[in-house]
Amino acid sequence: MIHTAKAVIAQQAAAIEGLIPQLTSDFEHVIRWVQDSNGRLVLTGIGKSAIIGMKISATLNSTGTKSIFMHAADAIHGDLGMIDNNDIVICLSKSGTTPEIKALVPLLKNRGNKLVGMTANPDSFLAKQSDAVLHVGIPKEADPNNLAPTTSTTAQLVMGDALAICLMERNGFNPEDFARSHPGGALGKALHVQLLHLLQEHKKPAVKQNTPIAQVITEISAKLVGATAVLENEKVVGVITDGDLRRMMENQKDFNSLSAKDIMSKNPILFKDTTLAKQALTVMQEKEISQVIVTQNDTYCGIVHIHDILNEGIY
């Protein structure tokens, strides 16, 4: 089994490398057409090629190029109406001769849309009717009978990725743009989640400078962030952490007479509520601290623990 698996992977890897010499000026034409058009890039196909078309369309959308998928079989039964005049159509078909493709291509040509054929057969009906051809020829499929769409669909997928990344680079699509398209993903969160999004009202520990130590311990234990802010007129004047309490117990035999001001750390680092959680995490790691105090217009908002950030998948 391992031998067969290795052979499949090696065969497909070689086929992907074989795409490099198949790239022609048609690839550049497609990139320029898309950039010069105010329409969308429409992916269409049938069978396994349709599935790859859907994936390519999704990749294009997530990297800054507007795209939709239209199933070739449905296109000739009404879905053709989703295509606008300025749209560019990429039709995926290994053979380029399937009945649905042969029925669809003339309809697209009559509409005047730019047609790009992504096919393994440069002499096919699809290739000859297309304005540009993305050649995805392969030596053979991965299965022993050379029948199941395996290597051919891998080649289509890789060619689609090449298109998407080229358009992404030429459009100057940056991580912030990516975050807007992926607000729920780890990268998206790292680029848009702010400290204010992580604040919880029931985790807003606060004491005053004259608060007895016993009450300070109770406040820290109750709010579960391992620290408390020390306030004076709603302004942060200090912070007390679990570590401060441990050091107090090690150094003081009688601490019942102490208050917050006696053990607090003065002038703590304050973060604005609009600070990105990722930026706060970097500072926490550099300074080896587990919490940050958050303020809005110098008014105390709460404390964010490092676990609150890590739990969001931000690293």
C-alpha positions as CSV (number, residue, x, y, z in Angstrom):
1,M,0.0,0.0,0.0
2,I,2.8,2.4,0.9
3,H,4.5,1.6,-2.4
4,T,1.4,2.4,-4.4
5,A,0.8,5.6,-2.4
6,K,4.4,6.8,-3.1
7,A,4.0,6.0,-6.8
8,V,0.8,8.1,-7.0
9,I,2.3,11.1,-5.2
10,A,5.5,10.9,-7.3
11,Q,3.5,10.6,-10.6
12,Q,1.3,13.6,-9.7
13,A,4.3,15.7,-8.6
14,A,6.0,15.0,-11.9
15,A,2.8,15.9,-13.8
16,I,2.6,19.2,-12.0
17,E,6.2,20.1,-12.9
18,G,5.2,19.3,-16.4
19,L,2.8,22.2,-16.5
20,I,5.7,24.7,-16.4
21,P,6.8,24.3,-20.1
22,Q,3.1,24.3,-21.1
23,L,2.6,27.9,-19.9
24,T,2.4,30.2,-22.9
25,S,1.5,33.9,-23.6
26,D,-2.1,32.8,-23.3
27,F,-1.7,32.7,-19.5
28,E,-0.6,36.3,-19.6
29,H,-3.5,37.3,-21.8
30,V,-5.9,35.9,-19.3
31,I,-4.4,37.8,-16.4
32,R,-4.6,41.1,-18.4
33,W,-8.1,40.4,-19.5
34,V,-9.2,39.9,-16.0
35,Q,-7.4,43.0,-14.8
36,D,-8.8,45.2,-17.6
37,S,-12.4,43.9,-17.1
38,N,-14.9,45.2,-14.5
39,G,-16.7,41.8,-14.7
40,R,-16.2,38.5,-12.9
41,L,-14.2,35.4,-13.7
42,V,-16.8,32.6,-14.3
43,L,-15.6,29.0,-13.8
44,T,-17.6,26.3,-15.5
45,G,-17.2,22.6,-16.2
46,I,-18.9,19.2,-15.7
47,G,-18.1,16.1,-13.6
48,K,-14.9,16.3,-11.6
49,S,-13.8,19.3,-13.5
50,A,-16.8,21.1,-12.1
51,I,-15.7,20.3,-8.6
52,I,-12.3,21.8,-9.4
53,G,-13.9,24.8,-10.9
54,M,-15.8,25.4,-7.7
55,K,-12.5,25.3,-5.7
56,I,-10.8,27.6,-8.1
57,S,-13.7,30.1,-7.9
58,A,-13.5,30.0,-4.1
59,T,-9.8,30.6,-4.2
60,L,-10.2,33.6,-6.5
61,N,-12.8,35.2,-4.3
62,S,-10.7,34.8,-1.2
63,T,-7.7,36.4,-2.9
64,G,-9.4,39.4,-4.3
65,T,-10.7,38.4,-7.7
66,K,-14.5,38.4,-8.1
67,S,-15.7,35.0,-9.3
68,I,-18.7,32.7,-9.6
69,F,-19.2,29.1,-10.5
70,M,-21.7,27.9,-13.1
71,H,-22.3,24.2,-13.8
72,A,-22.0,23.5,-17.5
73,A,-25.1,21.2,-17.5
74,D,-27.2,23.8,-15.7
75,A,-25.9,26.6,-17.9
76,I,-27.8,25.3,-20.9
77,H,-30.9,25.0,-18.9
78,G,-31.2,28.6,-17.6
79,D,-28.1,29.4,-15.5
80,L,-26.5,31.1,-18.5
81,G,-28.4,34.1,-17.4
82,M,-26.1,34.6,-14.5
83,I,-23.3,35.7,-16.8
84,D,-22.9,39.4,-17.5
85,N,-21.5,40.9,-20.7
86,N,-18.1,41.8,-19.1
87,D,-17.6,38.4,-17.5
88,I,-14.7,36.2,-18.6
89,V,-15.5,32.5,-18.7
90,I,-13.0,29.7,-17.9
91,C,-14.2,26.3,-19.1
92,L,-12.6,23.3,-17.6
93,S,-12.6,20.0,-19.5
94,K,-9.9,17.4,-19.7
95,S,-11.0,16.2,-23.2
96,G,-12.6,19.4,-24.3
97,T,-15.1,17.4,-26.3
98,T,-17.9,16.4,-23.8
99,P,-21.4,17.0,-25.1
100,E,-22.3,19.6,-22.5
101,I,-19.2,21.6,-23.3
102,K,-19.8,21.4,-27.0
103,A,-23.4,22.7,-26.4
104,L,-22.2,25.5,-24.1
105,V,-19.3,26.9,-26.0
106,P,-21.3,28.3,-29.0
107,L,-23.7,30.0,-26.6
108,L,-20.9,31.7,-24.8
109,K,-19.3,32.7,-28.1
110,N,-22.6,34.2,-29.2
111,R,-22.8,36.3,-26.1
112,G,-19.4,37.8,-26.8
113,N,-17.8,36.8,-23.6
114,K,-14.1,36.1,-23.5
115,L,-13.7,32.3,-23.4
116,V,-10.7,30.5,-21.8
117,G,-10.3,26.8,-22.2
118,M,-8.5,24.8,-19.5
119,T,-8.0,21.5,-21.2
120,A,-5.5,18.7,-21.5
121,N,-6.2,18.5,-25.3
122,P,-5.0,21.5,-27.2
123,D,-6.6,20.1,-30.4
124,S,-10.0,19.7,-28.9
125,F,-13.2,21.5,-29.8
126,L,-13.0,23.6,-26.6
127,A,-9.4,24.7,-27.3
128,K,-10.1,25.6,-30.9
129,Q,-13.1,27.7,-30.0
130,S,-11.4,29.5,-27.0
131,D,-9.8,32.9,-27.1
132,A,-7.0,31.6,-24.9
133,V,-6.0,28.1,-23.8
134,L,-4.5,27.0,-20.5
135,H,-2.9,23.7,-21.4
136,V,-3.0,21.2,-18.5
137,G,-1.8,18.1,-20.3
138,I,-0.6,15.2,-18.3
139,P,1.2,11.9,-19.2
140,K,-1.5,9.8,-17.6
141,E,-3.9,9.5,-14.8
142,A,-2.8,8.1,-11.5
143,D,-5.0,5.0,-11.5
144,P,-3.7,1.8,-13.2
145,N,-6.4,2.0,-15.9
146,N,-5.6,5.6,-16.8
147,L,-9.3,6.4,-16.4
148,A,-10.2,8.0,-13.1
149,P,-9.8,11.8,-13.0
150,T,-6.9,12.1,-10.6
151,T,-3.7,13.7,-12.0
152,S,-5.8,15.7,-14.6
153,T,-7.8,17.4,-11.9
154,T,-4.7,18.0,-9.8
155,A,-3.2,19.8,-12.8
156,Q,-6.4,21.9,-13.2
157,L,-6.3,22.8,-9.6
158,V,-2.6,23.9,-9.7
159,M,-3.2,26.0,-12.8
160,G,-6.1,27.7,-11.1
161,D,-3.9,28.4,-8.1
162,A,-1.3,29.9,-10.4
163,L,-4.0,32.2,-11.9
164,A,-5.3,33.3,-8.5
165,I,-1.9,34.1,-7.1
166,C,-0.7,36.0,-10.1
167,L,-3.9,38.1,-9.9
168,M,-3.5,38.5,-6.2
169,E,0.1,39.9,-6.6
170,R,-0.8,42.2,-9.5
171,N,-3.8,43.6,-7.6
172,G,-1.7,44.2,-4.5
173,F,-3.9,42.0,-2.4
174,N,-2.4,42.2,1.1
175,P,-2.9,40.4,4.5
176,E,-5.4,43.1,5.6
177,D,-7.5,42.5,2.5
178,F,-7.3,38.7,3.2
179,A,-8.5,39.3,6.7
180,R,-11.6,41.1,5.5
181,S,-12.4,38.0,3.4
182,H,-11.6,35.6,6.2
183,P,-12.7,37.3,9.5
184,G,-13.3,33.9,11.1
185,G,-10.0,32.3,10.3
186,A,-6.9,32.4,12.4
187,L,-5.1,34.9,10.1
188,G,-8.2,37.0,9.8
189,K,-8.6,37.2,13.6
190,A,-5.0,38.1,14.0
191,L,-5.6,41.1,11.7
192,H,-8.9,42.3,13.0
193,V,-9.6,41.1,16.5
194,Q,-9.0,44.0,19.0
195,L,-8.7,43.8,22.7
196,L,-12.2,45.3,23.1
197,H,-13.6,42.2,21.5
198,L,-12.1,40.0,24.2
199,L,-13.2,42.1,27.2
200,Q,-15.8,40.5,29.5
201,E,-17.7,42.5,32.1
202,H,-17.5,39.8,34.7
203,K,-13.7,39.7,34.3
204,K,-13.1,43.3,35.2
205,P,-11.2,43.2,38.5
206,A,-10.6,46.4,40.3
207,V,-9.6,47.6,43.8
208,K,-8.6,51.0,45.3
209,Q,-5.2,51.9,46.8
210,N,-6.5,51.5,50.3
211,T,-8.3,48.1,49.7
212,P,-7.1,45.6,52.3
213,I,-5.0,42.7,51.0
214,A,-7.6,40.1,51.9
215,Q,-10.1,41.8,49.6
216,V,-7.5,42.1,46.9
217,I,-7.0,38.4,47.0
218,T,-10.7,37.8,46.9
219,E,-11.1,40.1,43.9
220,I,-8.3,38.4,41.9
221,S,-9.7,35.0,42.7
222,A,-13.2,35.9,41.7
223,K,-12.4,37.5,38.4
224,L,-10.2,34.7,37.1
225,V,-7.6,36.7,35.2
226,G,-4.8,36.4,37.6
227,A,-4.5,40.1,38.4
228,T,-6.5,43.3,39.3
229,A,-6.2,46.9,38.4
230,V,-5.7,49.5,41.1
231,L,-7.9,52.5,40.5
232,E,-8.0,56.1,41.6
233,N,-10.9,58.2,40.2
234,E,-11.5,55.5,37.6
235,K,-7.9,55.9,36.4
236,V,-5.4,53.0,36.6
237,V,-2.6,53.8,39.0
238,G,-1.2,50.3,39.5
239,V,-1.7,46.6,39.0
240,I,-1.4,43.6,41.3
241,T,-0.8,40.1,39.9
242,D,-0.7,36.6,41.4
243,G,3.1,37.0,41.3
244,D,2.9,40.1,43.5
245,L,0.8,38.2,46.0
246,R,3.2,35.3,46.1
247,R,6.2,37.6,46.6
248,M,4.3,39.4,49.4
249,M,3.7,36.2,51.2
250,E,7.3,35.2,50.9
251,N,8.7,38.5,52.2
252,Q,6.0,39.5,54.7
253,K,5.2,37.6,57.9
254,D,2.3,39.8,58.7
255,F,0.5,41.2,55.7
256,N,-3.0,41.7,57.2
257,S,-2.2,45.3,57.8
258,L,-1.1,45.9,54.2
259,S,-3.3,47.4,51.5
260,A,-3.2,47.4,47.7
261,K,-0.9,50.4,47.4
262,D,1.8,48.6,49.4
263,I,2.4,45.8,46.9
264,M,1.0,47.1,43.6
265,S,3.3,47.7,40.6
266,K,3.1,51.4,39.6
267,N,2.8,52.7,36.1
268,P,1.7,49.4,34.5
269,I,1.6,49.1,30.7
270,L,-1.8,50.2,29.4
271,F,-3.3,49.2,26.1
272,K,-6.0,51.0,24.2
273,D,-9.1,49.0,23.6
274,T,-8.6,49.3,19.8
275,T,-5.1,47.6,20.0
276,L,-5.0,44.4,18.0
277,A,-4.9,41.3,20.1
278,K,-2.0,40.0,18.1
279,Q,0.0,43.1,19.0
280,A,-0.8,42.8,22.6
281,L,0.2,39.1,22.5
282,T,3.6,40.0,21.1
283,V,4.3,42.4,23.9
284,M,3.1,39.9,26.5
285,Q,5.5,37.3,25.1
286,E,8.4,39.8,25.0
287,K,7.8,40.9,28.6
288,E,6.8,37.5,29.9
289,I,3.5,38.7,31.3
290,S,0.1,37.0,31.3
291,Q,-2.3,39.9,31.3
292,V,-2.7,43.4,29.9
293,I,-4.8,46.2,31.2
294,V,-7.2,47.8,28.6
295,T,-8.4,51.4,28.6
296,Q,-10.6,53.6,26.6
297,N,-9.8,57.3,26.7
298,D,-7.7,56.6,29.8
299,T,-10.7,55.0,31.5
300,Y,-10.3,51.4,32.8
301,C,-12.1,48.8,30.6
302,G,-10.8,45.5,32.0
303,I,-8.1,43.0,31.8
304,V,-7.4,40.5,28.9
305,H,-5.5,37.3,29.8
306,I,-3.1,35.7,27.4
307,H,-5.4,32.7,27.4
308,D,-8.3,34.9,26.0
309,I,-6.1,35.6,23.0
310,L,-4.8,32.1,22.5
311,N,-8.4,30.7,22.7
312,E,-9.3,32.8,19.6
313,G,-6.7,30.9,17.7
314,I,-4.3,33.9,17.6
315,Y,-0.7,32.9,17.9
